[in-house]
């Protein structure tokens, strides 16, 4: 009986771990994973429903399963001098998250306070709406402010061509429109601490998923006013804030010395990366770092002028910097090697 009971627990945990990504097909997915009948899986589904661990929506043919929220909360805060990010965290968010592992709480503490402080100091909005949803496996916090919009503000402050350029600069890190009071590190590190981190604003959005390729950008069909930040994290992740900091810092002062630049954010649609102006756009502000990883994932080819500016001209002007191409295909690497050969000629 103990063996049967243990297998049942494994099946139910599998369902909880996978239902969010397979809300319609979770029964079939579980059948295949454990080689059991639909009838057997449905018994486990029913037990999870009775335990209020999952929800069922829709009729038989259109049935979807979802994790049952353990906590659902929403609050609107006035963005005036009466509110601060530490109060939002300590009084509202932390008690709702409850008894999660210390490393998980540390990540939430950093992300929530950094993002809410951005709303206070940078949004020029009147209010911010914060929502929290916690399930048996993960938690999600959404912060929405009705301000100017983060990408529009960056575009205006830096004199950029459009909002897409703002996303590229945000992905690099060390970006702030208020350098006297902010380091520009909050969004960069928050985006790499969470399982999923997304900013919706205006016509584009910025997204980073832990363990996948670097940040990416997409134009939206329905533009957002203000700024929406969505943070999602497993309740039992082993990731720590220190691990993330250590990946991009060095020295006794933990200086933010390393970054990853997603090269494909420089592309527009089917445009090819061929010009020096495109390379210079990519190189903007990277002299703030000692080590830069250029992520070429999704880039099929680059032109000679683009490669020359990136890997010969700029390095010759910044000899103490380390520029490292990653995820580059054979065609891209050939152009990079050609530029570097000319540099040594």
Secondary structure, DSSP 8 states (H G I E B T S, - for coil): -HHHHHHHHHHHHHHHHHTTT-TTTHHHHHHHHHT--HHHHHHHHHHHHHTTSEEEES-STT-EEEE--SEEEEEEEE-STT--HHHIIIIIIHHHH-S--HHHHHHHHHHHHHHHHHHHHHS--SEEEEEEEE-SSEEEEEEEE-SS-HHHHHHHHHT-SSHHHHHHHHHHS---S-TTT--S-HHHHHHHHSSEEEEEEEEEEEEEETTSSS-EEEEEEEEEEEEEEEEEEETT----HHHHHHHHEETTTTEE-EEEEEGGGG--TT--B--HHHHHHHHTTGGG-SEEEEE-TT---B-HHHHHIIIIIHHHH-TT-EEEEES--HHHHHHHHHHHHHHH-
